[in-house]
Amino acid sequence: MSALPSGFIRTQDVLHEQLSGQRVRELELQYGNEELLYGLGVLGLSGPFSRVTPWELEDEHGVRRINASGYAAMPFGEMPPAITAFMHEFLTHNRAMGLPQQSSSPWRAALEANLVRLLARELPSHADSQVFFCSSGTEAIEGALKFAKAYRPRAKYAISFGSAYHGKTLGSLSLTPNPEYQDIFRPLVPGAVTSPYGDLDALKRVIRRLGPDTIYAVVVEPIQGEGGVNIPPAGFLSGLGEICRRHGIPVIADEIQTGLGRTGHWFESAAQGLDPDLITLAKPLGAGMTAVGATIVRAPIYKTMLGGLSSKRHSNTFGGGALAMAVGLKSLEYLIDNDLPTRSRELGEIGLSRLQALHRRFPQLLEAVRGQGLLLALQFRPMVGLPLPAMLREIVFEATAILALRELHLGGVMANLSLSSKRTVRLTPALDMPADVFATLMDRVEAFAQTHPNSRDLLLRTPPQVTTRLAAFAATKPKKRTPSDG
Ligand SMILES: Cc1ncc(COP(=O)(O)O)c(C=O)c1O
């Protein structure tokens, strides 16, 4: 046996929880994304958390929280028994190759066929569509952009929408119009144009101004998730589809967050009358256990990029790997067997009406609530009501949402910040969360609102040492941190 590097951590030590919470935080601060962990540490949210049930997590002190976080990538909660039992079976019995890059694979074949058949049931024009697998949402978007560009090679523009979120690799980042994420990386991929979300006339004007033949893709989220759960006006998506079809512009529906049941439908774009040419999927396919991304593409577009001798033009090492495909297959099967889109719609209706009641009771805390299925948003009234310069206003929005996130945590609810909407906190519980757990989750959100009927209370109830540290964190340049800082 060769010598281990000093301090090497054994798998068995991690598996048997030999690393204390304090040690985990120290290692993360020293070797990982230190600033993010530090910020979460100041808020008391950095964990590590352990699973109690698929829906409940506890910290090292045994304090429990219902998990409505996970950025919509935990469709069945933490380590769902149906998936882990199948993974045991897979690991015991599977004989198919692990990474079948240059050969066919039964797991990949089955998932390709199932995804296309599921889509074609909703949108029959996709009966002969084809799938390309990858390992994240942003990579699925990169693939979609390349497919569309290869199909219209002379076109130079891709249109996305205000407040969109498509990921953070360079292509998808170029279509995520958020200066906070984009600015330092300029120049980005050229030709990205932004049109206001939900405004069909504005889109028509942009297409007319650029010239339809110069556009290789319109990329749209059927409901914007990271943008704060923005539901477009009726007719926007179907109208968008009609304009693009008239001009032959490929439409990419980014269903990474909305797809496969989260919003109460298998494909939210189809439910809103859009028949896109490319569809990206990711989050729920991996069942919270592994990474699976997919780009589903109409055959003529697929074949242009990956036809004949060009079939290696787009590739990756891990996409289509046996474990990822097997988990993806099981995830899809579980969603179908339990009709989770319907369940998401039903639970979501209860959740949204409870949030609407809170909005009516506590307008000084909640500026708005939104939701569809189990994609629910609370938009907070800024803590400071005075007119402020734009930059300060952004800081106040963000601070309000961050303090709300902290208070929700303390009240036993893990929630998500929204990456492209500073004032919004989202709830994305598991689609199969039992009704009584979901009711407790909503009771806790209500208790949180009762304790903070006015958003100013968020500030007043936060211990001064937390606000001081947060302010110092926001105002100082990154430096080496220690756990005691957090
Ligand atoms: C709509 C949408 N597209 C793309 C992405 C990027 O996915 P990933 O984080 O897996 O790269 C996300 C992630 O939140 C998303 O919500």
The ligand as a Tripos MOL2 file, in Angstrom:
@<TRIPOS>MOLECULE
LIG
   16    16     1     0     0
SMALL
NO_CHARGES

@<TRIPOS>ATOM
      1 C1        -34.1530   27.1070  -15.5230 C.3       1 LIG1
      2 C2        -32.7570   26.7050  -15.1950 C.ar      1 LIG1
      3 N1        -31.8760   26.5240  -16.1890 N.ar      1 LIG1
      4 C3        -30.6160   26.1470  -15.9450 C.ar      1 LIG1
      5 C4        -30.1580   25.9530  -14.6670 C.ar      1 LIG1
      6 C5        -28.7360   25.5450  -14.4210 C.3       1 LIG1
      7 O1        -28.6740   24.2440  -13.9450 O.3       1 LIG1
      8 P1        -27.3670   23.7260  -13.1920 P.3       1 LIG1
      9 O2        -27.2930   24.4610  -11.8960 O.co2     1 LIG1
     10 O3        -27.5950   22.2520  -13.0280 O.co2     1 LIG1
     11 O4        -26.2090   24.0260  -14.0800 O.co2     1 LIG1
     12 C6        -31.0390   26.1550  -13.5980 C.ar      1 LIG1
     13 C7        -30.5780   26.0160  -12.2140 C.2       1 LIG1
     14 O5        -31.1430   26.5040  -11.2760 O.2       1 LIG1
     15 C8        -32.3720   26.5410  -13.8690 C.ar      1 LIG1
     16 O6        -33.2530   26.7560  -12.8800 O.3       1 LIG1
@<TRIPOS>BOND
     1     1     2 1
     2     2     3 ar
     3     2    15 ar
     4     3     4 ar
     5     4     5 ar
     6     5     6 1
     7     5    12 ar
     8     6     7 1
     9     7     8 1
    10     8     9 2
    11     8    10 1
    12     8    11 1
    13    12    13 1
    14    12    15 ar
    15    13    14 2
    16    15    16 1
@<TRIPOS>SUBSTRUCTURE
     1 LIG1         1 GROUP 0 **** ****
